[in-house]
């Protein structure tokens, strides 16, 4: 269980320490993902999203707004990551992703050995961009990757190009999983059926 702490700062300079832990995946926009965008992902693909949903295999799904995130104790991470334009450094403030998952209550089968290791999270941006994070990466008893749902960068709200919230994973060497304009965090299982185009 994550215990909230006042402020936390960690410089992630591309360490490969946590590489290889869990399931890593990034894909471009797909018609299925785009058609499944929530109604608050307004305008053309990639438009500003002012909230996101936490859904899937959780006991307490919910929608988060900026005001909701600001009610949690804030963590701050200074993260360095590679992009197509070279290295970038950002100081992100937000809520630990594991805290949101813990509060939502990830559904596990007690009869199945280490069932939580079969679970993964799909993060989706308003343009349909999707990335995958295994729960083992985030679980403090396993990978313990530090990940935030951030709403500030360098002391300012993210703004119109990044959306209300974005996913930040401090240990990643590259920025492919820093999903901006976050609209959905969905917990799935290895056996979860694929999302249909009409979902």
N, C-alpha and C positions, 0 to 999 in steps of 0.2 A: 504494500500500500504506500502511495506517495504521501508524505506529510508536508503540508504547505509550509514554505519558508518565506521569510520576508522578501529578499531579492537575491538572485543567483546569477553569477556571471561566469561564463566559461568560454575560452577562446578555442574554437574548433578549427584547427589549421590543416585540415585534410588528412588527419590521422586515419590510417587504414585499420585501426584496432578492431572496429566493429564490423568491418566488411566481411561478408560471408555468413553473417548471422541472419537467419530468417530469409524470407522470400522478398527479393527486390525486383521491381518491374516498373517500367514506365511506357505508356503508349500514347499515341496522338489521339486527337478527337475521333470518335466513331459515331456513325449515325445513331446507334442505339443509345449511347451515352448522351448525345445531344438531345434526342427526343425525350429523354428521361429527366431533363433539367427541371428543377423546381420553378414555380412561377415567379419567384423573386430574382431569378437570373434573367433580368429584363434586357430587351433590345436584341441586337445581333449577337451571335456566339462570342463569348468573351466579355459581355457587358458587365457592368458593376453589379455585384451581389451584396446586398446589405444584411444578409443572414445566411446561416447554413444549418443543415439538419444532421443529427446523429441518429442513425437508424440501423436496421438489420437485426442481428442476433444479440439484442440487448433487451433488458427488462423494462427500461424506462427511456424510450426514444424521446427526443425533444428537438426543438428549434432554438438556436442561439442567435441573439442580436449582440451588438456591441455592448449595450448596457448589461446584458447577462454576463459577458466575459469579464467586464470590469468589476463585477462583484466578487470575483475570486482574487486571492492573493496573487500579485503579479510577479512573474519571474522574468529576468532579463538575460539574454544570451548574446554574446558577440561571436558571430559566425563568419568564417571565411570559406568561400566556395568558388569553384571554377565555373565559368560560363563560356559561351562561344566568343565573348569579347575579352576574355581573360579573367583574372581573379577579382572577386568582389568581396567586400567586408560590410556587414550590416549588424547593427545592434538592435535586436528584436525583443519586444516585450509582449507577453501574453500569458496563457494558461497552459500548464503541462498537459499534454494530450492524455497521458496515463490517468490523470486525475479525472478528466471528463469520462473516460472509459470506465474507471472504477465507480464513479457516481451513477453511470448509466446501467451498470450491472451486466457485464458480458455473460451470455448464457453458455454454460458448459455442462456436459453430461458427467455426473459423478461416477457413473459406471464405466466410463472410458478412460483408460490410463492417459494422463497428460492431455486431456481433451483441449485445453487452452492452447496447446502448441499446434493444433490444427486450424486455429482461427487467424484471420488476417483482416486488414483494414484497407478498403478502397477509398482513396481521397479523390474527389472530382472537382474540377474548376468549372466556371460558368461556360467555358468554351468547349467542354467535353473532355479536356485533358484529364487523364487518370493515372494515378500511381498506386502502388501496393506497398504496404508495410506489414510485416508479420507481427502478431501480438507478442511473440517471443522476443523480438527486438526491443519492445517497449517495457515488457514485464521486468520489474526490478529483480526478480529471482532468476532471470535468464540473461538477456542481452543488456537490459537497462540503458538503452539509447535515450538520450535526452531530446525530447521533441516537444515543440510548442505549437499551439494554435495562437499565432501572433496577431495583434491588432495595431501595434506600433512598430515603426522602424526609425531608429536614431531620434527617439523622443517625440516623433510626430505620428499621427494616425496614418494608416497606410495610403489612403487616398484613392482617387477614381481608377487608376490603372491597376492597382493591386487588390482592390476590393476591401470589404470590411475586415476579412481575416485571410490568413494564409498559413499553410503548414510549413514548419521549419524543423528540420532534423539536423542537430548540431554536428553529428559525427560524419555526415556525408561529405565526400571530397568534392562533389560537383552539385550544382543547384537543381538538378532535374526533378527532385522531389520537394522542392519548395513551391508548393502549389498555390498560386495566387487566385484571387476571386473564388475562394472556397465556397462550394454550395452543398457538398455532401461528404459525410464520413459514414461509411457503411461497413459494419462488421459482418464478415462472411465466414463460412467453413469450407474446408476442402470439398465437401460434398454438396455445397450450395448450388442450386440450379443456376444456369446463366440467366442474366436479366434479359427479358424479352424486349423487342423494339417498342412495344406499346406501354412498357412499365413507366 
